[in-house]
Amino acid sequence: MKDTNAPTNAVVGLTSAQILAESPRRTGLFIRNLSNHTIAIAFGNDAVIGSGINLLKDESFSMGAYDFSTAAVNAIADFAGCNISIQEFVLE
């Protein structure tokens, strides 16, 4: 059975920072770029603009039960103060 953590927002800046902790209970994840700038995300490593998963304005990233990572999620933006929304799904 799945349980859903409460949705949250994070502010991403010019330095790679953790937006979600490692979670062995994670079964899915949805992240949307709410800013007008590019945001990159990475799992278990520093995020780098132009490398890996990059989200342009209003783009989103999702992973489900068969293509997910339980590693910590890091993000970086090409402009300071960029907002993203996060919805994590975890095992009960």
C-alpha positions as CSV (number, residue, x, y, z in Angstrom):
1,M,0.0,0.0,0.0
2,K,1.2,3.5,-0.8
3,D,1.0,6.6,1.4
4,T,1.6,10.2,0.2
5,N,3.6,12.7,2.0
6,A,2.2,16.2,2.1
7,P,3.1,18.3,-1.0
8,T,5.8,20.8,-0.4
9,N,7.8,23.6,-2.1
10,A,11.5,24.3,-2.1
11,V,13.6,27.3,-3.1
12,V,16.5,26.4,-5.3
13,G,19.6,28.6,-5.8
14,L,22.9,28.8,-7.6
15,T,24.5,26.0,-5.5
16,S,23.5,22.4,-5.5
17,A,21.5,21.6,-2.3
18,Q,19.4,18.7,-1.0
19,I,15.7,19.1,-1.5
20,L,14.7,15.6,-0.3
21,A,16.5,13.3,2.0
22,E,17.3,9.7,1.1
23,S,14.3,7.5,1.7
24,P,14.2,3.7,1.4
25,R,10.4,4.0,1.6
26,R,10.1,6.2,-1.5
27,T,8.1,4.6,-4.3
28,G,7.5,7.7,-6.5
29,L,8.2,11.4,-6.9
30,F,6.8,14.3,-8.8
31,I,8.7,17.6,-9.1
32,R,7.6,20.7,-11.1
33,N,9.6,23.8,-11.9
34,L,7.5,26.8,-10.8
35,S,10.1,29.4,-11.9
36,N,11.0,31.1,-15.2
37,H,14.5,29.6,-15.0
38,T,16.2,26.2,-15.5
39,I,16.5,23.9,-12.6
40,A,18.6,20.7,-12.6
41,I,18.0,17.7,-10.3
42,A,20.3,14.8,-9.4
43,F,20.0,11.7,-7.2
44,G,22.7,11.0,-4.7
45,N,25.1,13.5,-6.3
46,D,25.4,17.3,-6.8
47,A,23.0,18.7,-9.4
48,V,24.7,20.4,-12.4
49,I,22.9,22.8,-14.8
50,G,23.1,21.3,-18.3
51,S,23.8,17.8,-17.1
52,G,21.4,15.0,-16.1
53,I,17.7,16.0,-15.5
54,N,17.0,19.7,-16.4
55,L,13.6,21.3,-16.0
56,L,12.7,24.4,-18.0
57,K,9.9,26.7,-16.9
58,D,6.7,24.7,-16.0
59,E,8.3,21.4,-16.8
60,S,8.0,18.4,-14.5
61,F,9.8,15.2,-13.6
62,S,8.1,12.1,-12.3
63,M,9.1,8.6,-11.4
64,G,7.0,5.7,-10.4
65,A,7.2,2.4,-8.7
66,Y,9.4,0.8,-11.5
67,D,11.9,3.6,-12.3
68,F,12.6,5.4,-9.0
69,S,15.6,6.1,-6.8
70,T,15.6,6.2,-3.1
71,A,18.8,8.4,-3.0
72,A,18.8,12.0,-1.7
73,V,17.5,14.5,-4.3
74,N,19.6,17.6,-5.0
75,A,18.8,20.6,-7.1
76,I,20.4,23.7,-8.6
77,A,19.1,26.6,-10.6
78,D,20.6,29.0,-13.1
79,F,19.2,31.9,-11.2
80,A,18.8,32.5,-7.4
81,G,15.5,32.0,-5.6
82,C,13.7,29.6,-8.0
83,N,10.7,27.7,-6.7
84,I,9.8,24.1,-7.3
85,S,6.9,21.9,-6.0
86,I,7.5,18.4,-4.7
87,Q,5.2,15.4,-4.1
88,E,6.9,12.3,-2.8
89,F,5.2,8.9,-2.5
90,V,6.3,6.5,0.2
91,L,5.4,3.0,1.5
92,E,3.2,3.1,4.5
